[in-house]
Amino acid sequence: MTTLMINGKQYELDAEDDMPLLWAIRDIAGLTGTKFGCGIGMCGACSIHLDGELVRSCMIPFGAAKDKAITTIEGLATEEGLHPLQQAWIDKDVSQCGYCQPGQIMAAAALLRENPNPSEDEIRTKMTNYCRCGTYLQIFEAVKQAAQFHGEQS
Amino acid sequence: MSTLSNLSMTRRQFLGTAAAGAGVFVLGISLPGCAKVDEQGEGVINAFIGIDENGVVTFQNPFIEMGQGTYTSIPAIMAEELDADMAMLKVVQAPHGPEYRIMFNNTTRFTGGSFSVRSSYMTMRKAGATARAMLIKAAADTWRVPPGECTTEPGVVIHRESGKKLTYGELAPLAAKLNIPADVPLKDHASFRLIGKPVKRTDNRVKATGEAEFGIDIKVDGLLYAAVKQSPVFGGSVQSYDQDAVLKMPGVVAVEEIPNGVAVIADQYWRAKKALEQLPVTFDEGDNADFSSKSYLEKLKAALNESGVRVENVGDADKALSEAAKTIEAVYHAPFLAHQTMEPMNCTALVTKDHCKVWAPNQGADFVAKVAAEITGLKLDTIEVITPFLGGGFGRRFIMDYTAQAVTLAKKHPGRPIKVIWTREEDTQHDHYRPMTAAKYRAGFDAQGNPLAIQITTAGEGPSGRLNPEFLEDPAIDESIFEGGPHQPYGIPNKRAELVNVPVKPLPIGYWRSVGNSQNAFFKESFIDEMSHAVSADPVEFRRNLLTEQPRFKKVLDTAAGMANWKSEVWQDENGIKHAMGVALHESFGSIVAQVAEVALDDGDIRVVRVWCAVDCGFAVNPAIVKMQMESGIVFGLSAAWSEEITLEKGRVMQSNFHDYPILRPDQMPDVEVEIINSGEPLGGIGEPGTPPIAPAVCNALFKLTGQRVRSLPLSQYTF
């Protein structure tokens, strides 16, 4: 049994150390907002935060996440409500099929934490997750809206 | 906020909730125009609409949601006539069965062909209007007033004179007992609150929180996971495997054969996958281990010199070409393509002695039920199909191969739910591919440069003939391989088109977003561009002159050109980088789309800067979704044009994942502007028509920039 801390909650997981964190989060902790897309760290559907850092969870062995704080899409909202990015995603009707969007939102959250006021260029180059439905322009717009909200709050 | 669950209920459960007295009452709405008698000769009532005591309207959607917006557009059409707010709706997926086959005179039901809104628009309006009339009647009876004195506001019936009100929730139990009226009048367009308006998506919240449940996310007690390995050569089969080598690995439950491969079942997906990787397995490659896409392309090119089945014949193209002052000819081809839905193929199934439950991402619940019934031997009415949200479809999820695997495995382990998940590699290498196609175009002009004739020969094999031969009126003419080439709107007096069918068996082929239009619009609109340059005409002006009899097409073209402030010439930006515009115009699925692409070439690197898109789909039921689908279609087409290609050697697909089958990245994304033309013509489709014009629009701009004519895709094979 290994203990993982996901979204501030402890999970006792029975798995081999080489199991990608993605599958531990999905199939053992039962948090299925984090998606499987490619398994080679390219598409970003499995993006999560590990000790606050954006990672692609299909590339992180489960064993390497012990003693680290894991945040998934399910842990992004607080008691006060949705994360400003989630609200922006709703306001802008970003999602089409929606499969990649939890990963997109996690990537955007990391971007805004690093730089609360990114330029258009930074958004376009630092948001690297794939979307097969082609919602990229809406994603860029939603990140801008959330950044603006951040600006007004601080 | 609208509540939404994406899980299906069987009709029995749907009606049963009402019977159980749980406060849910179902308006058994027999949809006018689609009242149907099932195989048993029993009258069937279509139960699309249920209303509970709180006024929550449960809508059983016959169309699946794969991103294209059917969980918003379809219920909005119904809610318009019912007079309900979108926030009152709960959208669920209808189960399989004849009562939900509302397409094509109640013969079928699927989600594809850009058919959802246009095939059900009137049906859904009538369903809502009929329910509203019954609620009004129930209120009028309660108040002992004529129904004509009553009206509605969203969710409420009002007696105009007295101001008395009753909610839909209060009235539903009474309304459900009433006879279903026929020929209920529909609203005037002028009074629409939802139709024609940019109604927000009903699924936007669950898709931003991670709560949206896709097939791969299904949770069932006692769930087992299966990883599969299919024969790398199409048509091959399992020869031998050594299950003892992996049965003792942690969590492994069983090793089983599936129709064209082998599966490992374990308590965790990762354990199943790891054991599968270590399982010694050999395949009998069958007869197709010598197939290569390169040699198939040579066959297609050779076939272009044969005479084929005539599919269009106007005037005398042979004569006109022989008399022409000038002729041009070009040969084009387009590669095999994969769908690459972001959610890989997966399916969960549970089989017991007398019941089978299947959780399957699908583009047609009836297809799932049919496959499950065939494999289990159970009757259709004991098969339960649950359709979750789809993480993309694009035509891939018509094919039930992954469903068959899950049901096969579940049948071998009765009482245990089993979830099959394909890796991206299996998904890429066992798709049903957009067929490779080649075409030869010839045109002739008179001495003044006016086009006299166009002649097209297309070679390939279409997906319809393979998958749905019943769709073909003439088995020799499979439109799904040449559609979008012949039958052009351009006023060219002599036209001839032929098809040479070149079977590509055993390679699985399928419907890929916009089907034959995806390659033939590239051929046709590139060649029209070649024609314009051959007579030194501006590509927009050249097309306009051929559209004097086609005002609808002309308006779409003019709109896109106007939006772009069309530039005929190449120009340089402030950094000295060259830019040019290319145009394409194409009708598909009943909608006409024109796109202008601005392309820049920076030291050999292509940048698609901006796309202007005009669309005439008759009438935009949800203009926000129409715009998003144009953008989505453009990305899909641009991605393929830029870098997508499936190749085969020794019978095997050579690509396996996004590193060797790259899809469009965010940093490649052009800006897109869309303008909708509400022409009032019959409704056209929207999910697909945005895809075909983008490849030729971009390639036509590249020609201006480089002088190099792109006659095969993808662009990544060229050096500019």
HADDOCK unambig.tbl for C-alpha pairs under 7 A between the chains (distance, minus, plus):
assign (segid A and resid 19 and name CA) (segid B and resid 270 and name CA) 6.48 0.50 0.50
assign (segid A and resid 23 and name CA) (segid B and resid 270 and name CA) 6.72 0.50 0.50
assign (segid A and resid 27 and name CA) (segid B and resid 268 and name CA) 6.92 0.50 0.50
assign (segid A and resid 32 and name CA) (segid B and resid 217 and name CA) 5.69 0.50 0.50
assign (segid A and resid 33 and name CA) (segid B and resid 210 and name CA) 4.13 0.50 0.50
assign (segid A and resid 33 and name CA) (segid B and resid 211 and name CA) 6.39 0.50 0.50
assign (segid A and resid 37 and name CA) (segid B and resid 342 and name CA) 5.74 0.50 0.50
assign (segid A and resid 37 and name CA) (segid B and resid 343 and name CA) 6.05 0.50 0.50
assign (segid A and resid 37 and name CA) (segid B and resid 344 and name CA) 6.75 0.50 0.50
assign (segid A and resid 37 and name CA) (segid B and resid 424 and name CA) 6.92 0.50 0.50
assign (segid A and resid 38 and name CA) (segid B and resid 424 and name CA) 5.22 0.50 0.50
assign (segid A and resid 38 and name CA) (segid B and resid 657 and name CA) 6.79 0.50 0.50
assign (segid A and resid 42 and name CA) (segid B and resid 658 and name CA) 6.93 0.50 0.50
assign (segid A and resid 73 and name CA) (segid B and resid 209 and name CA) 6.44 0.50 0.50
assign (segid A and resid 73 and name CA) (segid B and resid 210 and name CA) 6.01 0.50 0.50
assign (segid A and resid 74 and name CA) (segid B and resid 209 and name CA) 6.48 0.50 0.50
assign (segid A and resid 74 and name CA) (segid B and resid 210 and name CA) 6.30 0.50 0.50
assign (segid A and resid 86 and name CA) (segid B and resid 208 and name CA) 5.35 0.50 0.50
assign (segid A and resid 86 and name CA) (segid B and resid 209 and name CA) 6.75 0.50 0.50
assign (segid A and resid 89 and name CA) (segid B and resid 208 and name CA) 6.23 0.50 0.50
assign (segid A and resid 90 and name CA) (segid B and resid 204 and name CA) 5.25 0.50 0.50
assign (segid A and resid 90 and name CA) (segid B and resid 205 and name CA) 5.68 0.50 0.50
assign (segid A and resid 90 and name CA) (segid B and resid 208 and name CA) 6.70 0.50 0.50
assign (segid A and resid 93 and name CA) (segid B and resid 200 and name CA) 6.80 0.50 0.50
assign (segid A and resid 93 and name CA) (segid B and resid 201 and name CA) 6.39 0.50 0.50
assign (segid A and resid 93 and name CA) (segid B and resid 204 and name CA) 5.81 0.50 0.50
assign (segid A and resid 95 and name CA) (segid B and resid 204 and name CA) 6.13 0.50 0.50
assign (segid A and resid 95 and name CA) (segid B and resid 207 and name CA) 6.56 0.50 0.50
assign (segid A and resid 96 and name CA) (segid B and resid 67 and name CA) 3.76 0.50 0.50
assign (segid A and resid 96 and name CA) (segid B and resid 68 and name CA) 6.33 0.50 0.50
assign (segid A and resid 97 and name CA) (segid B and resid 66 and name CA) 4.87 0.50 0.50
assign (segid A and resid 97 and name CA) (segid B and resid 67 and name CA) 3.48 0.50 0.50
assign (segid A and resid 97 and name CA) (segid B and resid 390 and name CA) 6.41 0.50 0.50
assign (segid A and resid 97 and name CA) (segid B and resid 391 and name CA) 5.24 0.50 0.50
assign (segid A and resid 97 and name CA) (segid B and resid 392 and name CA) 5.63 0.50 0.50
assign (segid A and resid 98 and name CA) (segid B and resid 67 and name CA) 6.91 0.50 0.50
assign (segid A and resid 98 and name CA) (segid B and resid 207 and name CA) 5.39 0.50 0.50
assign (segid A and resid 98 and name CA) (segid B and resid 391 and name CA) 6.64 0.50 0.50
assign (segid A and resid 99 and name CA) (segid B and resid 342 and name CA) 6.67 0.50 0.50
assign (segid A and resid 99 and name CA) (segid B and resid 343 and name CA) 6.66 0.50 0.50
assign (segid A and resid 99 and name CA) (segid B and resid 391 and name CA) 4.96 0.50 0.50
assign (segid A and resid 100 and name CA) (segid B and resid 342 and name CA) 6.99 0.50 0.50
assign (segid A and resid 101 and name CA) (segid B and resid 207 and name CA) 6.90 0.50 0.50
assign (segid A and resid 101 and name CA) (segid B and resid 208 and name CA) 6.63 0.50 0.50
assign (segid A and resid 102 and name CA) (segid B and resid 208 and name CA) 6.38 0.50 0.50
assign (segid A and resid 102 and name CA) (segid B and resid 210 and name CA) 5.82 0.50 0.50
assign (segid A and resid 124 and name CA) (segid B and resid 666 and name CA) 6.40 0.50 0.50
assign (segid A and resid 124 and name CA) (segid B and resid 667 and name CA) 5.52 0.50 0.50
assign (segid A and resid 125 and name CA) (segid B and resid 667 and name CA) 5.60 0.50 0.50
assign (segid A and resid 127 and name CA) (segid B and resid 666 and name CA) 6.90 0.50 0.50
assign (segid A and resid 128 and name CA) (segid B and resid 665 and name CA) 6.93 0.50 0.50
assign (segid A and resid 128 and name CA) (segid B and resid 666 and name CA) 6.11 0.50 0.50
assign (segid A and resid 130 and name CA) (segid B and resid 665 and name CA) 5.86 0.50 0.50
assign (segid A and resid 130 and name CA) (segid B and resid 666 and name CA) 6.87 0.50 0.50
assign (segid A and resid 132 and name CA) (segid B and resid 341 and name CA) 6.71 0.50 0.50
assign (segid A and resid 132 and name CA) (segid B and resid 342 and name CA) 6.29 0.50 0.50
assign (segid A and resid 133 and name CA) (segid B and resid 632 and name CA) 5.34 0.50 0.50
assign (segid A and resid 134 and name CA) (segid B and resid 631 and name CA) 6.84 0.50 0.50
assign (segid A and resid 134 and name CA) (segid B and resid 632 and name CA) 4.72 0.50 0.50
assign (segid A and resid 134 and name CA) (segid B and resid 635 and name CA) 5.28 0.50 0.50
assign (segid A and resid 134 and name CA) (segid B and resid 636 and name CA) 7.00 0.50 0.50
assign (segid A and resid 135 and name CA) (segid B and resid 632 and name CA) 6.77 0.50 0.50
assign (segid A and resid 136 and name CA) (segid B and resid 666 and name CA) 5.86 0.50 0.50
assign (segid A and resid 136 and name CA) (segid B and resid 669 and name CA) 6.94 0.50 0.50
